[in-house]
Amino acid sequence: MAFPVSDTRELDTLVTSAIDTISGNPANLVNEGGEKLLGKLAKRGRIFRVNDAERVEHPVMYSTDASAWEANLGDQYSGTPTSGTTLTATQNEVLTKALFDIVTKTKNFNVPQSIIGRDSQLAMSDIAYLAQRMAMETYAEEEALLLLGQTDLTAGGDLNPLAPYRGDNDFFNRGGTSTYADFGSMSMLGLFDSGRDTGSRGQTFAGIAPNDDTDWEAQLFTASNAAPSTSAELDQFLADVQEAIIRTDFGGMERPTDILSTIDWYSKFLEALRSKGTINDTLIRDMGVGPNTEIPFGSVLVDYSRHLDADNQWDLTVGSPAAVHPVMGLNLNSLRWNLVGQTTGVGADAGWIQQKSEMAPHPTLTNFFKRLEYRSCYSLDNGRRSHFLIKGWTL
C-alpha cells in the first residue's frame, strides 16, 4: 500500500511554515529565551544576516605606513628637508583582513507521525511549539559556546578558548580536548587568550598575530586585591574597574560598552557601590535586583551571567593560576553574531534555519523528520583592543 502522499505534503507545509516563522526574527526569540549575552547583542542590533560564504571578513588597519613627516621651510629651493633627511619612497601595506570562519550546524527536526491527520489548527499549534523550543535550545547552545566554549551551560570541566579562524591555533580543538559537540565559532576565553604569545605559543586570532599588530590584542589587567572587604579595598576595587574602562577606550566605536562577570563578583560590585555616600537615583531604586540587572558605571553597563563561575583558566598567569572570577569588558559595538540567511526563502523575513529536505519517515521509528541546517559565526568588526579581562579576584 502506498504512503498517503497528501498527508505528508500537509505536514511538510505546516513544519515549513512554523520553522520559517520562528527563525525569521532571531532577535525577538533571543530575548524570549532569556539568553543574556545574545540578548545584549540583539538589543544593540548586533545580530546580522550575511550572505552564504566560507567566512566573514572585516578590514583592519594596522602598523604604520613607514613614511615620516619631515620638517621643511617653504623657501628651500633645493627641495631638501630642513631636518637634513631624505623623504622616503616606500609604503607599507597597512590593511589586512580579520577572518572568521562560518560554522555549519545540522540536525533532524522530528515530529510524531500521529500529528498526521489531526485538525490543521491543532497540528500547527503543536508544531509551532516544537519549532520554538528547538530555536530557543539553539540559542542556549550558542550562548554556551560563546561564554564557555562548550555546549552545556550547566557542565563543569575545562573551558575551551575557541578561536574564530581555522588557521588559528585554538580553532575548534586545543590540544585534543574539544569534541565535535563543542565546535563553535569563538568563545570569550578565546577572545581574551587566543593569539597571545606566552612561552612557546605563537598564535593568531582571526588570522592576525598580535606580534604583527599590537592593537590586535585584548587588554589584560590584574586586580589590586584578591578579596576586597574594607572600605579602602572596596574603593580600590572600583578604581580597578574604572582604570580598565579608561585604558581600553580608544574613542568612537572602539570602547568597552558592557562588563559581564559572575554573580559573586556582581554582588561585590554592588557592595562597593553601596559603600558610597551618594549614588544616582536609578541605582538607589533598583540596586541590581530589578528586572533589568544592568548597572550603569561610567560609560559601561555592568551585569552578570549565572553561567559564569570562577575558574583557574580565567587566570591567564603562566605557572600556578588560581580560580579567579572573569571580569570581561566587552565592546558590543564590535562583537557581532552573523547568521547566514536562507537562500531559498522568499522576502526579507526568510528564516536563517535552512530546510534541507522534505518530511520523511524514519525507516525503523514512528517519527517523521526534516533535515535542518544553519550557518553562523561570531566576529569583531571594530578591533580587539577595546575588550579587556580583569583577573585576580578570588573573593
N, C-alpha and C positions, 0 to 999 in steps of 0.2 A: 504494500500500500504506500502510495506516495505521501511525502510530508506535506501538511497543509500550508502551501506557499503564501496564501493571502494572510494567514495569521502572522507568519514571520515578518512579512512586509509591514504589517501594522505595528508589531513590536519594534522593528527596526526604526520606524518613523518616530515612535514615542521616545526611544532611547536617544536618537539623534537630536531631537528637539530639546530634551532635557539637558544633555551634555553641552550643546551649543549655548543654551541659556545660562547655565551655571558658569561656564568658562568664558562667557563673553565680557564679564565685568569683574576681573580679578581683584581690583581694589576694594570693591564692596564686600566680597566674601572674605577677604583677608581680615577686615575689621570685624565681621561677624564671628569669625573663628577665634578671635582673641589673641592672635599672634602679635607679640609686642614689637619686635624689630621690623618685621614685614609691615605691620600696621603703621609704623612711623614712616616707612618708605612710601606707603600708599598715601598717607596724609600729605606728604610733601610732593606728590606727583612723580615719584622716582621709580615707578613700575612702567616699563616701556615695552611696546610691541615693536619687534625688529624683524627684518627680512630673514628668510631662511638662508643660512650660510654656514661655513665651517667655524667661524669665530666672529666676535665683536672686536673692532679695533678703534682705539682712541689716540689721536695725535698727542705727542708730549714734546715740549721744547726743553732742552737740557744743555748743560755745559755753556761754552762761550763761543762767539764767532771768530775768536783768535786775532782780531784786529783792534788795536788800542787807538783811542783818540790822542793825537799829538798836538801839543800847543804850537801856535803859529801867530806871528804878527802879520797883518794883512798886506803889508807892503814889502814882503820878502820876494823880490823878483827872481831869485834863484830857485824858488819853489822848495827850498829845503826847510823842514820844520825847525822852529826856533829851538826846540829841545835837542836838536842835533841827531836825532834818529831818522831812520828811513821808514816811510809808510810801507806797510806790508801789502803783499799782493795775493794773500791766501785767504780762504774762507773755510771754516769748519762746518760740517753738517750739524745743524742744531735741532733737527726734527727727527724724532723716531716715533714708533707706534707701540703703545701698550696693547698686548694681545690677550684676549680672554676666550678660551675655547668654549663653544656651546656644547652642553652635555645633553644627551638624549636619554629619556626615561620611558619605559613602556610597561604596560600591564594589561591584564584582561579585566573587562568590566562584566561581572557575572550577574545574571538575572534568573530567578527561579522560573522554570517552564510553566508553573501554574498561573503566572501572570497572563499567559496567552489565553485569550478567550474571555478575560474579565471585561467588565464595562470599561470603556476607554478612559473615562474620568478617574475611576479608581486605579486603573493601571498607571496612568500618568502621574497620579499623586505618589504612588509607591516608588516609581522610577525616579521621580524628581528628588525624593528624599535620599535614595541611594546615590544619585549623582552628586547631591550637595554634600553628603557625608564623605564621598570619595575626594571631592575637591578640598574640603576642609582638612582631611587627613594628609593630602598632598602638601598643603601649606604648612602643616605642623612638621612634616618631614623636612621641607625646605628650611624652616626656621631652625630645626635641629642641626642641619648641615651647616648653615651659616654661623650659628652660635658656637657649636661644639665640634663640627666636623664629623658627626655621626648621626645616624637616622633616628635614634631613640632618645627622646628628650629626658627620659627617666633613667637611662642606663648609666652605670658608673664606668670606671675604666679610663683608659688613656684618651685624651683629646687628640684630634687629628689636625695638624696645621696644613690644611688643604690649600694649595696654590692654584691660580686660575688658568695657567697655560701649560700645555703638555711638555714644553721644553723646560719648565721649572722643576727643580729637584723635588719639591713637595707635591707635585701634581698627582692626585689620586692615591699614591702609595708612598709612605715614608718608611723605609726600612722593612717593607713587607708586612706592616702591622694593619694596614687598612684592608677592608673587604669590599667586594663589589657593591654591597648594600650601602656602604659609606662613600660611594663615588659621587662627589659633589663638586661644584664649581669653585668655591672658595670658602674658607672659614675665617672666623675672627682671629684665631691663633695664627692662621696662615697670613692674614693681613699684617699682623704685627711682627711675626717671627720669620716668615719665609723671605729669602733673599739677603738676610744679614750674614756678614762674613765673620763668624765666630769659630775660631780654631781652624779646622780643615774644610769648613763648609763654604764652598764658593758657589753661591746660589743666585738665581734670578727670581723676580716676581713679575708676572705678566710679561716675561721675556726681557726685562730690563734689570741689569745688575746695579745695585747701589754704588759699587765701585766706579761705574761709568757715569752715574748721575747721583750726586749726593742728595739731591732734592727728592729722589725716588725711594724714600725710606721713611717708615713710620717713626715718630719720635718716642723715645723711652725715657721715663722719669722714675725716680725712686723716692718713696715716702720717707719723711724725716723721722717718723716714729711708728713702729710696727703696730702698737696698740695704744693709741692716744686715749687719755682719760681725764687728765687735769684740764683746767680752763686754758692754760697756756698751750698745752699739747693740742687741744681742740682748735685753738686759733691757728696753730701751725698746720693742722690737718686741712683747714680751709685754704690756708695760704699755699699749700702744695697743689691743691686743685686749681687755684687761681693762676699760679705760675705756669702750669701746664697749658692752660687755656690761652694765656697771653703769648707764650713762646711758640705755639702752633698756629697762631693767627697771622696769616700772610696777606690778609686783605681780600676784598672781593669775594669770590666763591671758594677761596682756599682758606677756610677757617672751620674749626670744630663747631658743630651745631648742637650736639647731644652727648651726654655721658650716660653710659649704661654699666651697671655693676650688679653685685649680689644683693639680696635682701638685707644681709647683715651689714654690709658696707653702707647701704642706703639708710638704714636705721642709725648708723653712726653719723652720717651726714646730717640727718635731721636733729640728732642730739647736739651737734656742733652749732647748728643754726639756732636752736632753742636757747643756747647759752648766751646769745647776743641780746642786748637790751632793746634794740629797735630793728624790726624787720617789717617788710611791707604787709599790707592788709591781706593780700592773697595768701601769703604763707601762713599768717595767723589763722585765717579761716580754714584752710584745708590741711596744712601741715602734713601733706603726704598721705593722708588717709581718705581723701575724697575719691570720687570716681575717676578723676584724672590724676594719676600719680606723678606726673611730670612736675618738677620743682625748678623754677627759673633761678639761675645763678649766673650773674654776669650776662654773657651773651649766649649761654647754652641752657639746655633743659636737662635736668638730672633725673634719672629714672632707674628702675631695677628690672631684672628679669628673674623670675623664680627658677629658671632653668640654669642659671649660672651659679657656681659654687667655687669655694677656694680650692685650688689645686696647685701642685708644685710645678706643673707645666706652664702656668701663667708667670712664674718667676723665671725670667729669661737669663738667669745668672748661671754662668758656667761653673760647675763644681758641685755644690751642695744646695740645690734650690729648696725653698720652703713652700709650704702650702699657703699661697697668698690669694687675696681676693682680686680678681681682674677689675680694674677701673679703666674702662675704654672710652676714650674721647673719639667720637665719630663725626666725620663731615658728611652729613646726609645730603649736602648739595653735590657730593661727589659719588657716593655709593649708589648704585642702581641695580635693579633686577630686570633683566632683559628676557622677554618671553617671545618666542618665535610665533608669529601669527599664523592661523590656519590658512594655508594657501588655497584650499578647496572651498572655503566658506564664501558666503555671499554678503557683501556690505561691510561697513566699518566695524560692526559688532560681532563678526565671526569669531568663534572662540579660539583660545590658544591650545586647547586639547584636541588633537587631531585623531580622527576615527579612521583606522587603517583597514577595517573590514566590515562586512555586514554581520548581522546577528547570525550565529551558527550554534548548533547544539554540540556540547561536549560529547564525544563518542561514547563514553562509559559513565557519564554522570547525568543528573536530572536538571542541570543548569544549561542555559544558553550563555554565550559570551560574545563580546565585541572587543577587538584589539584596539587599544588606545596608546597614544604617544604624545609626549610634549617635550619641547626642547627649550632650554633656558641657560642662563649664566648670570653671575654677578660680575660687575665691573666697576672701575673707578674712572671717571672722565674728567676730574679736576685735580689730579695729583694725589700723592700718597702722604706727603709730609704734613698735611693738616689733620692726620689721625694720630692719636697718642695712646700709650698704655702707661699707667702708673702702677708700679709693682712695689711690693714690700709690706703691704698692710696684712697682718695676720689676725688682728683684732682679738 
